[in-house]
Amino acid sequence: MTEKKIKEKTQEKSQEGITVKKEENFSEWFTQIIEKAELVDLRLDVKGFTIIRPWAALTIENMFEHLEKELQKKGHKPTFMPSIIPKENLMKESEHVQGFTPEVFWIKNTGDNKELALRPTSETLYTPMFKLWIRSHRDLPLKLYQRGSVFRMDTKATRPLIRGREFIWIECHDAFATREEAEAQVQEDIDTTEKVMHQIYGVPFLPMKRPEWDKFAGAEYTVGSDCFMPDGKLIQQPSTHLMGQKFSKAFDATFKNKEEKEEHLWTTAYGPAVSRILASVIATHGDDSGMILPYSISPIQVIIIPIFNAENKNKIIKKAKEISDKLEKENIKVEIDEREYKRPGEKYHIWELKGVPFRIEIGEKEIKNNEVILFTRDIKKKEKIKLTELKNIQKLGKEFDNRLRKKADKFMENRLVSCFNKKEIKEALSSGKLAKINFCSTDKSGIKCAEIVEKELYGDVRGTLANKNEKPTGNCVICNKPATKVVYIGRSY
Amino acid sequence: MTEKKIKEKTQEKSQEGITVKKEENFSEWFTQIIEKAELVDLRLDVKGFTIIRPWAALTIENMFEHLEKELQKKGHKPTFMPSIIPKENLMKESEHVQGFTPEVFWIKNTGDNKELALRPTSETLYTPMFKLWIRSHRDLPLKLYQRGSVFRMDTKATRPLIRGREFIWIECHDAFATREEAEAQVQEDIDTTEKVMHQIYGVPFLPMKRPEWDKFAGAEYTVGSDCFMPDGKLIQQPSTHLMGQKFSKAFDATFKNKEEKEEHLWTTAYGPAVSRILASVIATHGDDSGMILPYSISPIQVIIIPIFNAENKNKIIKKAKEISDKLEKENIKVEIDEREYKRPGEKYHIWELKGVPFRIEIGEKEIKNNEVILFTRDIKKKEKIKLTELKNIQKLGKEFDNRLRKKADKFMENRLVSCFNKKEIKEALSSGKLAKINFCSTDKSGIKCAEIVEKELYGDVRGTLANKNEKPTGNCVICNKPATKVVYIGRSY
């Protein structure tokens, strides 16, 4: 569903639960989730610009924290670059400018004579600075990043969190002395995606080296992370681009190597779009009752619902606070829902919709028995546990996240299928699967077969596995010429 | 010194130390610091848009962390709002639009028929959303914030970190049911500035309720935090605006009160500009050798310099790593400067320039004696300490920050002076002081006296203390009519 339609539907905000099943109508399910769990708001009514509300913003902040920690561990340092790029910078690399010019927002009144673009991506900000900051091999590698907004006038249907005209992400721009080091960085970035997006957020992916005709404008090659949506379509998550020496040559960014000779830098760029990954988190883990957030990134990990009446209110709230204090001391994100004007059942419903991993219910009876009722969101299990057992929550949280990840992994495994003719590919694609085939070439010469895949089979050649060298076992399934690659074909968002 | 001049000077990057004394030429000192400590870079050459380099970016991230933690503790929740504002929103509140229109950057090609401004501030984004999100007194208070960029086409001289056309800050936008609650929020914001900017970053301030003629465009009143620069001039740091019902009326944002009657919301806005506060941190604490960063926000709290030759290198690096591991376990931010191509003396110099609070020197002799040399940046004290004493670093860090804050407090105290005639005011202002005087009025009727202060004495009426009710003791020092206020007069950035 497009952003416009969603906006129309959300004019009247609804308090009821999710009214469709995720498996039956994923698109409508997603639309209802982002509205009813109060994640985003589209009523500003400017195409592609979304307001992200606290529950999503808090989750996104937690996601940034994991990602930035991992990037810093791997030697990246933060920067703040301007949100604008002077036109002369943007025009320097010819493929880049061709690719991005149609998408650029320009500023009307720049205050001086410089033409300024809102940045669609920041290669043309970082590379000229590399030229100034890097003099010798001793200054290398230089690994920088920024978190912030970029702006692209996307003409395709915009969708909240998934595809916008402004989106928030991290951009890493790294400079190296050799091709080998730059290529190793591409693999390190795949590893970062694995460590954070898969291991922590629980979203599996296939790192795909894109075919020549589908790379980033200005890159030597691009590796995109393909994730499955529940309807079997693919969505591109973090991608890494080996820029090689294209940008360093365009900006004449050199360094003195160990032999004191001037060489051009080798650069890479890595871009995880955190709000978009949140869309994958929601889509991957949620169920018919709403979101299910991984314990590691949920703004509230344990919600306590005290069950009280006018008489015993103080006593029960007091006990709830004791529990909350104890959990907080163990660095657990906990909150008590004390609202008097909502019934416990309504509260259960709200926090299930928002995907909080654990709920503790505590009333008169529980206090008497020194126990609480613990509800686990993903498996919807309700059990009595002794107060002393609450110290296990962190462990249960890890198990929670493992369960989510394993379930997602299994979903993905079931979606991969080897195909040996067009009919098999077509069948695979229409049942939401990814077809693995022998293919003639991912260089320019393969483009004809890719067009056949697109026109006849309504699929995209997503590329070859970037972290594994898969050898073809026969001829190209499309043209029957000798195959040089094993490619994956899917339908995409 | 303006940004343009600084840029010219920094074309040739210099590696030498600071060549001027802070007391003798603060402006040049500041310029050299931000260049030589590698804080910002102006060579992108677009007026008012600055590149913030890793050392400053890491410090700013630490500053954000303290500030956001305090705001969240006080019930604020994060959001991400679009970087743009539709023209129709911006035009709704008449004083606001008059104040901001000349400063707005407009987008040339918006992709549809909507005219879009880059946001100069976000009242006109939050208030229409308050209208949609808040229905009843039960939804109040609603306290939101965002961290991000805003854009203002400032025509005054731009200065790196201090005054730019894009700056990064936090904006809090809060909604309440009553004037009393909104006014209490203004005081809470002053308290947040005290807790974070003064207690943690060590920068003292005076909360000034600005005169009627100097308030934020669209506010009922404004409280600015005035901080001293070393040359005695004032710089405005976080300000809070009581919007009252001006914006809620412009957007017709109402709620149902306890009696089920519709009322307009009361709103406030609070805006700490973190990059600008960094300028105050640098200016307040630095000395003739460079920056001095508070322990609480320094990206590196302890730098270890191993003193080695080819023979004993491995042994000494190993010991340095042991020390580093031990400190890291206590959550101390520590780094070893292992570079072989720099002499220890150069390293001392670099890290002093960057303002790292503690330096540990360790060589052959120190290992033998189970000790290290500890250098403390602010007091420049070098002392031998036993390895076992390193566990005191966190405590020493707190003492370090207390010393910085007390020194800054003393500087400020010495700058306040009561004046009883124009001559005294003029003398106070020319010696970089803040004059406290009896004044006729801070309403519109006082504007004539304010103009005299400006034209004859070259000073600004900064306002009245916002957290203390000071009663005048005589007539207005300017016009000799009965005084209603005690105001402070200073010169400003």
Interface residues (C-beta under 8 A of the other chain):
Chain A: K13 D41 R43 L44 D45 V46 K47 G48 F49 T50 I51 I52 R53 P54 A57 L58 I60 E61 K77 P78 T79 F80 M81 P82 S83 I84 P86 F105 W106 I107 K108 N109 T110 G111 D112 K114 L116 L118 L125 P128 M129 L132 W133 R138 L144 Q146 G148 S149 F151 M153 T155 R165 E166 I168 S275 R339 Y341
Chain B: K13 D41 R43 L44 D45 V46 K47 G48 F49 T50 I51 I52 R53 P54 A57 L58 I60 E61 K77 P78 T79 F80 M81 P82 S83 I84 P86 F105 W106 I107 K108 N109 T110 G111 D112 K114 L116 L118 L125 P128 M129 L132 W133 R138 L144 Q146 G148 S149 F151 M153 T155 R165 E166 I168 S275 R339 Y341
